[in-house]
Amino acid sequence: MSTVKSIEEEKQLLSERLNALSTKDLHAFDLQLTLLRTASESYKRETVFKPCPPFLAGLSDDEL
């Protein structure tokens, strides 16, 4: 059985999980996204993302 999911399946799963979060959880999720975005824009991205999350591997600066 393959653990690789299509992008559409990933989007659907993320949407379902976000809809199930409480307000407190949403604030924590927003903070995590902010930290991820900031790290991805850093010139030290290679160091910050060790190990690199699989969904970011191979993306160009524009795609990030």
VENRA-V617322 format. One record per residue. N is the residue number from 1. SS is DSSP state (@ for helix, = for strand, . for the rest). OMEGA is omega as a letter, one per 20 degrees, with the letter a starting at -180 (NA if undefined). Layout:
n,ss,omega
N,SS,OMEGA
N,SS,OMEGA
This chain:
n,ss,omega
1,.,a
2,.,r
3,.,r
4,.,a
5,.,r
6,.,r
7,@,r
8,@,r
9,@,r
10,@,r
11,@,r
12,@,r
13,@,r
14,@,r
15,@,r
16,@,a
17,@,r
18,@,r
19,@,a
20,@,a
21,.,r
22,.,r
23,@,r
24,@,r
25,@,r
26,@,r
27,@,r
28,@,r
29,@,r
30,@,r
31,@,r
32,@,r
33,@,r
34,@,r
35,@,r
36,@,a
37,@,r
38,@,r
39,@,a
40,@,a
41,@,a
42,.,r
43,.,r
44,.,a
45,@,a
46,@,r
47,@,a
48,@,a
49,.,r
50,.,i
51,.,a
52,.,r
53,.,a
54,@,a
55,@,r
56,@,a
57,.,r
58,.,r
59,.,r
60,.,r
61,.,a
62,.,r
63,.,r
64,.,NA
